[in-house]
Amino acid sequence: MDTRTRIAWNLRNLRVSQKVTQENLAVDAQVDRTVISDLERGKHNASIDLMDRLAVALSIDISAFFSEPSPSDGKPEPMRAGRKPKS
């Protein structure tokens, strides 16, 4: 697994395990929600500053983004959308 894929997988896994939506994480890390989406899909290179803000927002050490997932870890289940349905 390359580093970008590892960061993407760990970011999503940590976010979903804490039941944090992409939108809420984006607000806490002071970025647009699309940046979180792009990071989780491996489409965006994160700066150290951004990764630090994400770690603070998730209350984790930045090193958690670089840990190798165990082979038994499955892909995190998608969360329900954070926006209210249009009425």
N, C-alpha and C positions, 0 to 999 in steps of 0.2 A: 504494500500500500504506500503510495507516495505521500509526501507531507501535506499537500493541499487536500487530498482526499481524507487523510487522517484528521486534519483540523475540521473539515466539513462534517465528518461523521461525529466527531466528539462534540462539536458545537451543538448539533441537532440533538444528540443523545442527552447532553447535559440540560439543554433548554427544555426538552420534552419531559425528562425525569423530574424537573422542578415545576412542571405544568405552567410554563411561561410561554405566552404567545410570541410570535415574531414581532408583532406590533409593540407589545409591552417591553420586550427586550430592546427594540430599536429606540424607544423613548428613553429608557434608562441609560442606554449607551450613547445617546445623542446622535443617532444616524437615521437615515431613511429605512423603512421596513424592507425595501427592495435590496438593500445592502446585506441584510441578514439572510434573505432568501438566496441571493447570489453566493454568499459565503457557504451556505449549507449545500448548495449544488456544485461547489467547487469552481464557480465562474468568476470569482473576485479574489484578488490578492489583498489580504488584510495587512495594514501597517501594524507595527508593534504598539503604537498608541491606541489603535482601534481594538486590538486584541486585549490590551490592558483594560480598556473601558468595558469590554464584554465580560472579562473575568470579574471585575468589580461588580457589575450588574448582576452576575450570576453567583456572587459570593464564593468564588473558587480561586485557586492559584492558577496563574497563566499556564503553568506546566501541564495542567489537565488537558489542554488542547492538543498536546503533542504525544500523549500516552498511546501506546499500541492497544487497540481493542482486542479483547480475547476472542478466539474463534467461535465461542459459544454465544457471544453477544449477537442478538438479532437486531435488525434494523428497527429503530423506534417507530411506534405507531403514530400516524398523523393525528394532530390535535384538531378539534373543532375550530372553525374559523373564529377569529377574535372580534369580528364586526357583527353588529346586529343586523338581522335580515331587514330588507327594505319593506316598508308597509304600504 
